[in-house]
């Protein structure tokens, strides 16, 4: 998913999500000009911070 800041992409395994947030595990944060950073535990991202989501099964 891409966040609304236009610079941050987060990839991971989607878990139970609600209309107001997305829950990810095994997530990584990707920013321009740097290596991906692993994120520990469960990541909760508010839907209003998300610009674009692609779900791959």
Backbone bond lengths (Angstrom), bond angles and torsions (degrees), N, CA, C in turn:
res aa  C-N    CA-C-N  psi(-1)  N-CA   C-N-CA  omega(-1)  CA-C   N-CA-C  phi
1 X - - - 1.437 - - 1.507 108.97 -
2 X 1.302 116.61 149.62 1.460 122.98 175.10 1.520 107.94 -105.76
3 X 1.332 115.88 136.00 1.458 120.29 178.21 1.521 110.35 -89.68
4 X 1.309 116.62 163.11 1.463 120.88 -173.57 1.518 113.65 -69.06
5 X 1.340 118.65 -11.14 1.468 118.99 178.14 1.525 111.68 -71.01
6 X 1.344 117.33 -12.20 1.454 121.90 176.13 1.520 114.76 80.27
7 X 1.324 118.88 -1.79 1.456 122.38 -177.56 1.519 112.99 -120.78
8 X 1.313 118.59 -18.43 1.460 121.75 -170.96 1.521 111.62 -109.21
9 X 1.332 115.63 131.50 1.451 122.88 173.75 1.518 107.59 -121.57
10 X 1.316 117.10 137.41 1.462 121.96 177.10 1.517 107.84 -123.77
11 X 1.333 116.21 129.74 1.460 121.51 175.26 1.516 108.01 -116.73
12 X 1.325 116.57 152.91 1.456 120.53 178.79 1.510 110.54 172.02
13 X 1.319 115.40 -174.93 1.452 122.62 178.93 1.519 108.53 -95.41
14 X 1.320 116.21 119.08 1.470 120.43 -177.64 1.512 109.59 -73.88
15 X 1.288 115.68 133.98 1.459 123.57 175.27 1.513 108.23 -111.66
16 X 1.303 117.36 -164.67 1.455 121.67 179.86 1.524 110.14 -52.71
17 X 1.320 116.41 126.42 1.462 121.37 -179.53 1.522 109.30 -123.78
18 X 1.296 115.53 151.81 1.455 122.71 176.96 1.509 108.21 -115.52
19 X 1.330 117.90 167.63 1.469 118.89 -179.88 1.532 113.25 -59.07
20 X 1.310 118.79 -23.39 1.468 120.61 -175.38 1.528 113.74 -102.95
21 X 1.359 118.95 -3.54 1.459 120.35 177.83 1.522 111.44 -159.08
22 X 1.333 115.72 160.33 1.455 123.09 176.08 1.528 107.39 -119.64
23 X 1.332 116.37 135.07 1.460 122.31 -179.14 1.529 108.76 -110.27
24 X 1.352 117.09 126.95 1.460 122.83 -179.59 1.522 110.93 -124.24
25 X 1.333 115.70 148.61 1.461 121.93 168.63 1.525 107.26 -124.48
26 X 1.325 117.06 165.24 1.473 122.49 -177.92 1.528 110.26 51.13
27 X 1.322 116.60 43.86 1.467 121.93 -173.59 1.528 111.76 -90.50
28 X 1.336 114.15 152.57 1.465 122.89 173.84 1.520 108.70 -132.83
29 X 1.329 115.94 141.76 1.451 121.31 176.04 1.523 108.43 -102.56
30 X 1.329 116.21 129.16 1.458 123.24 -179.58 1.522 108.34 -114.22
31 X 1.324 116.61 123.46 1.462 122.26 176.18 1.520 108.40 -124.93
32 X 1.319 117.77 153.11 1.465 120.66 -179.53 1.530 111.52 -58.58
33 X 1.317 115.68 142.12 1.467 123.50 173.82 1.522 113.96 63.52
34 X 1.336 118.37 25.78 1.462 120.80 175.31 1.527 109.53 -149.22
35 X 1.323 115.49 160.89 1.461 121.03 177.90 1.530 109.71 -73.38
36 X 1.352 117.67 155.49 1.461 120.45 176.30 1.534 110.35 -60.90
37 X 1.321 116.02 142.49 1.460 122.50 178.24 1.518 109.10 -111.30
38 X 1.354 117.97 122.66 1.463 119.26 177.45 1.531 110.83 -69.76
39 X 1.328 116.08 144.75 1.461 122.38 178.14 1.524 107.99 -110.83
40 X 1.312 117.14 128.27 1.464 122.12 -177.57 1.517 111.68 -77.11
41 X 1.331 115.20 147.22 1.462 121.40 172.34 1.508 114.16 69.79
42 X 1.318 114.95 -144.83 1.460 123.25 -177.99 1.526 108.57 -101.96
43 X 1.321 116.20 133.92 1.458 121.86 179.96 1.527 108.32 -108.39
44 X 1.329 116.80 125.40 1.462 122.12 175.50 1.521 108.12 -108.64
45 X 1.321 116.47 122.68 1.459 121.17 -177.83 1.530 108.53 -118.28
46 X 1.330 117.40 121.21 1.465 119.82 177.48 1.533 110.80 -63.69
47 X 1.328 116.76 137.15 1.459 121.57 -177.40 1.523 112.83 -58.57
48 X 1.322 118.44 -33.14 1.468 120.31 -177.89 1.533 111.97 -70.23
49 X 1.345 118.93 -10.93 1.468 122.71 177.10 1.528 111.55 -93.93
50 X 1.337 118.42 -5.53 1.459 123.26 -176.18 1.527 110.41 -97.27
51 X 1.333 115.52 128.72 1.462 120.88 177.56 1.526 110.70 -91.93
52 X 1.339 116.58 -41.14 1.452 120.55 -172.26 1.524 109.67 -152.96
53 X 1.354 117.46 137.86 1.460 122.50 178.13 1.523 108.58 -127.60
54 X 1.332 116.33 136.65 1.452 121.88 169.98 1.516 107.38 -121.05
55 X 1.329 117.18 124.35 1.462 122.37 179.56 1.517 107.59 -106.76
56 X 1.341 115.20 125.34 1.458 121.71 178.56 1.520 108.05 -118.43
57 X 1.327 116.31 129.30 1.463 118.33 -179.42 1.500 112.42 -105.03
